[in-house]
Amino acid sequence: MGGVNIPLIAYDTPAGEYRPGACNIGPAEIARRRRAGTVGIGAAVVLAAGLLVVGAPTATRWLVALPLAVGAVGFLQARFRFCAAYGAAGVRNFGDLGETERVEDPAARRADRAKAAVIVLAGGAIGFAGALALVLVPA
């Protein structure tokens, strides 16, 4: 079916080297994604603890999925050296924060979009799994 071969991990790639579907951000952007991951996971932990302390209804505990997914996506992006939003938009950045350059090659853009989808789906699955675990904690 003419699929795209997507390397799953690019942490062995030297910083500053673009690889379609594998690495589209440099050190400054990687650090930003790591901070986002920390904030998201921290928010999920605080929210989960608060929901348990106040005895929130089981259905309300599903709210923890959102910050947990955001945190997971942040850490996955840092680990893979790949920004999902940049991949979806067809850009990359190895310079200062927020400065992007367009990826011109259509095959590279397809590989980047596919990798972005994998990261977002994996983050969503982690958020769902974490929320499910919280929902299963007895009230």
C-alpha positions as CSV (number, residue, x, y, z in Angstrom):
1,M,0.0,0.0,0.0
2,G,3.0,2.3,-0.3
3,G,3.3,3.1,3.4
4,V,5.8,5.5,4.8
5,N,8.7,4.0,6.8
6,I,8.7,6.0,10.0
7,P,11.6,5.7,12.5
8,L,10.1,5.6,15.9
9,I,12.9,7.2,17.9
10,A,15.4,9.8,16.9
11,Y,17.2,10.4,20.2
12,D,20.3,9.0,18.6
13,T,20.3,11.8,16.0
14,P,22.7,14.7,16.7
15,A,20.9,17.8,17.8
16,G,20.2,20.2,14.9
17,E,19.8,17.6,12.2
18,Y,16.4,17.3,10.5
19,R,15.2,13.9,9.6
20,P,11.7,13.6,8.0
21,G,9.3,11.7,10.3
22,A,12.0,11.4,13.0
23,C,13.5,14.7,14.2
24,N,12.2,18.2,13.5
25,I,13.2,20.3,16.5
26,G,16.5,21.3,18.1
27,P,17.6,21.7,21.8
28,A,15.6,24.8,22.7
29,E,12.4,23.3,21.3
30,I,13.1,20.0,23.0
31,A,13.5,21.8,26.4
32,R,10.2,23.6,25.8
33,R,8.4,20.2,25.2
34,R,10.0,18.7,28.3
35,R,8.7,21.7,30.4
36,A,5.3,21.3,28.9
37,G,5.4,17.6,29.8
38,T,6.3,18.4,33.4
39,V,3.6,21.0,33.7
40,G,1.0,18.6,32.2
41,I,1.9,15.6,34.4
42,G,2.1,17.9,37.4
43,A,-1.3,19.3,36.7
44,A,-2.7,15.8,36.3
45,V,-1.3,14.6,39.6
46,V,-2.6,17.7,41.4
47,L,-6.0,17.3,39.8
48,A,-6.2,13.6,40.5
49,A,-5.3,14.1,44.2
50,G,-7.8,16.9,44.5
51,L,-10.6,14.8,43.0
52,L,-9.8,11.9,45.3
53,V,-9.6,14.2,48.4
54,V,-13.0,15.8,47.7
55,G,-14.6,12.5,46.9
56,A,-15.5,13.6,43.3
57,P,-17.9,11.3,41.4
58,T,-16.3,8.6,39.4
59,A,-17.3,10.2,36.1
60,T,-15.6,13.4,37.1
61,R,-12.3,11.6,37.4
62,W,-12.1,11.3,33.6
63,L,-11.1,15.0,33.6
64,V,-7.6,14.0,34.5
65,A,-7.2,12.5,31.0
66,L,-6.7,15.9,29.4
67,P,-3.7,17.2,31.4
68,L,-2.2,13.7,31.5
69,A,-2.4,13.5,27.7
70,V,-0.9,17.0,27.3
71,G,2.0,16.0,29.6
72,A,2.5,12.7,27.8
73,V,2.6,14.4,24.4
74,G,5.1,16.9,25.7
75,F,7.4,14.2,27.0
76,L,7.0,12.1,23.8
77,Q,7.9,15.1,21.7
78,A,11.0,15.7,23.8
79,R,12.0,12.1,23.7
80,F,11.5,11.8,19.9
81,R,12.9,15.2,19.2
82,F,9.8,15.8,17.2
83,C,7.1,18.5,17.6
84,A,3.7,17.1,16.5
85,A,2.3,20.6,15.8
86,Y,5.3,21.5,13.6
87,G,5.0,18.1,11.9
88,A,1.4,18.6,11.1
89,A,2.1,22.2,9.8
90,G,5.0,21.1,7.7
91,V,7.6,23.1,9.5
92,R,10.7,22.5,11.6
93,N,12.9,24.5,14.0
94,F,16.5,24.0,15.1
95,G,17.1,27.7,16.0
96,D,15.6,30.1,18.5
97,L,12.2,29.2,20.0
98,G,9.3,29.8,17.6
99,E,11.4,30.4,14.5
100,T,10.4,27.9,11.9
101,E,11.3,27.0,8.4
102,R,9.0,25.3,5.9
103,V,9.6,21.7,4.9
104,E,9.5,21.8,1.2
105,D,9.7,18.1,0.2
106,P,6.1,16.5,0.0
107,A,7.4,13.1,1.0
108,A,9.1,14.6,4.1
109,R,5.9,16.4,5.0
110,R,3.9,13.2,4.7
111,A,6.4,11.4,7.0
112,D,6.2,14.3,9.5
113,R,2.4,14.3,9.5
114,A,2.4,10.5,10.1
115,K,4.8,10.9,13.0
116,A,2.7,13.8,14.5
117,A,-0.3,11.5,14.4
118,V,1.5,8.7,16.2
119,I,2.6,11.1,19.0
120,V,-0.8,12.6,19.4
121,L,-2.5,9.2,19.5
122,A,0.1,7.8,21.9
123,G,-0.4,10.8,24.2
124,G,-4.2,10.4,24.1
125,A,-3.9,6.7,24.9
126,I,-1.7,7.5,27.9
127,G,-4.2,10.1,29.1
128,F,-7.0,7.7,28.7
129,A,-5.2,4.8,30.5
130,G,-4.2,7.1,33.4
131,A,-7.8,8.4,33.7
132,L,-9.1,4.9,33.6
133,A,-6.8,3.9,36.4
134,L,-8.1,6.8,38.5
135,V,-11.7,6.0,37.7
136,L,-11.1,2.4,39.0
137,V,-9.8,3.7,42.3
138,P,-12.6,2.9,44.9
139,A,-14.4,6.0,46.1
